[in-house]
């Protein structure tokens, strides 16, 4: 019998950053060498953001699957996870996974093997270099609003160097970004608005993304030259640093090697071997053109904390990123964007599985699976107590290595996720890595997804996660609405025939429309979805009645009702309010789709005249209002008059066009 393979997990906040990319690459490299199965768990923010509409903390629901039944050990990247929590809260988070073996990256914890990167010496030397060799005296510091120990240590290092060199406080300006380009750019915009200028010798940024925001702001908004007018430095040494213009001086944390070392340590730890309590990896500063204000000063500078790149030739092969790779990643992003925007809100949960399976296979994945709960789960901010169900089913999925394809099953495939993340006979977890991520929208969870890593840009996986979540939201909402309508129609069929049906057209009358319309709007509100309220008025019915008689008018009304029934969907609520007026409630419908429907109605009206050989034309005008509105929300009584006002404007425009 072959020995059971070891399976490890890597926990980080998100997978789409270059930090995560490098870390994953290092962990995967070791796993391939020793044939270790690898799973990746992006868990977002561990504590809810102050932003009301930010639900990224809901990613953490996937931690309910990080248990000994699915894994032998985990690597936790505290550098990405501790931005908004204290050290004590993070340590409690790690103990949540007991008895799994844990190796932590970036911070030291007693009793947990930890690997840290010593950035202090390299960062200290970089700032001292700016003072001694580049003659910088006035500094901007693009800091980060974070409780991460790494961020705190970097900030302390910066201020220590300022104090050691007697740089007065008034010559140092500090901003607090959130590690993102847009946040840093906004900080500088606000500073310029208040002070009218950017008057620093150097801006020191705590990561490369914010450094590039500083470069772009200074060059594009302030017409400054980097490094002639101002020096900018970064931190992390991502790929762009070596081929941008100017190339960026940055601190190389050797993240790939950190990931490799963490995976090796965890493997030995799981095998019962003694491993070091703490391991330290030294960072190095890479000097490039963005600090070459004093010509060639960095070429002559020597120090064991530096790797100097010739500023005259800009030769730098620390990162290689080809044009073909850029084009490939661009194509991948476009493909994922198309998947994201092709969500059909009118597909039931019974049919969506086949569509998702087809789309994921079309991406070229070797294995993927979508596991859903029988009913969506609404979860509050205490995501630690996520109520993982004991019965789930595989909605979509395949694995070429096991020949598994959910479309081959004639019955739904159910299993218990407390016993296994997915049945082992269906799915393999190779050393290259498999991403496991929550599927949710807002605070509503639909299940989780598995995607085997290939050569896609990591941002593609986040797009696919969001697109699949949106598809499930639409499918569950549509199915619930359809089920509610079916039950309602079954229970009230007799009453509808007597009291809710328009005798002439067979549509709902005003009473029937108002009652069912309110139900439809209430369901939309519960699901958090939007749609259209449409008010319709036939053109020229009075003239038809006056010229050809009321029997002809009734014929026109019935024909118009039949056409509206054909072009609108079965889940749209359609009714005749009286006379020549109709109205609809259309969940999920957009203004663009309505324009296409209006064109179809116009064509069918013309076709009807030809087929029936009618002496009069058939035409109808439509006015629509999108719900929910900011003021009226989902209130039927308020939305219908707004749609009527829109109809009035369309009819007036038609009359002016004829004139």
Buried (B, 14 or more C-beta within 10 A) or exposed (E): EEEEBBBBBBBBBBBBBBBBBBBBBBBBBBBBEEEBBBBBBBBBBBBBBEEEEEBBBBBBBBBBBBBEEBBBBBBBBBBBBBBBBEBEEBBEBBEEBEEBBBBBBBBBBEEBBBBBBEBBBBBBBBBBBBBEBBEBBBBBBBBBEBBBBBBBBBBEBBBEBBEEBEBEEEEBBBBBBBBBBEBBBBBBEEBBEEEEEBEBBBBBBBBBBBBBBBBBBBBEEBEBEBBEBBBBBBBBBBBBBBBBEBBBBBBBBBBBBBBBBBBBBBBBBBEEEEBEEEBEBBBBBBBBBBBBBEEEBBBEBEBEBBBBBBBEEBEBEBBEEEEEEEEBBEEBBEBBEEBBEEBEBBBBBEEBBBBBBEBBBEBEBBBBBBBBBEEBBEBEEEBEEBEBBEEBBBBBBBBEEBEBBBEEEEEEBEBEBBEBBBBEEBBBBBBBBBBBBBBBBBBBBBBBBBBBBBEBBBBBBBBBBBBBBBBBBBBBBBBBBBEBBEEBEEEBEEEBEEEBBBEEBEBBBBBBBBBBBBBBBEBBBEBEBBBBBBBBBBBBBEEBBEEBEEEBBBBBBBBBBBBBBEBBBEBBBBBBBEEBBBBBBBBBBBEEEBEEBBEEBBEBBEEBBEEEEBEBBBBBBBBBBBBBBEEBEBBBEBBBEBBBEBBBEBBEEEEEEEE
